[in-house]
Amino acid sequence: MIDKIPEIEGIDIAVHYNPASTVGGDLYNVLKCHKGHAGFIIGDVAGKGLVSALFLVRFLKEFQKISLCHETLPDIMKKTNEMLYDETRNGTFITMVFMIFNPENRILYYTNAGHPPPLLWNSRKKYSRWLNKACTPPLGISKEISIQAEEIKLSKGDCLVLYTDGLI
């Protein structure tokens, strides 16, 4: 988890985290990526407790490194999956949504690895829809996975809601 959300030009970010116990398996982060793009991650590691929490800390550090070394969302997710599979052959896996936002053209690239889908409120058309087209299995289950990714153009005033299974 992050202590302070970085400021990203052109967007407002709000976070609320209220775990059921003091040590949880949920994760979120906001990353500064290549070319001034912003990265958003929300997820849940299989299991709860101290072991899951320690795993999350290590995972977030590795994910940050991977996201700085690779430019495209599919490449980042494939490398993350390989890392998880190689390190966790004990059945640990992660569900997560990962998004990259380009503030210049307002394009949002996203993928969903077995996580509850984000909800997008379209401010111009006054309707909401689930972002559920780019679905991939949870990360760490299989060494080889095909990453599905989508892109959408966001308008000023649109709102994205990302959440974990604790909200459901």
Beta strands, then each sheet from edge to edge (+ up, - down):
strand 1: 26-32
strand 2: 38-45
strand 3: 94-102
strand 4: 107-113
strand 5: 119-122
strand 6: 127-130
strand 7: 135-136
strand 8: 150-153
strand 9: 159-161
sheet 1: 1+ 2- 3+ 4- 7-
sheet 2: 1+ 2- 3+ 4- 8+
sheet 3: 6+ 5- 9+
end
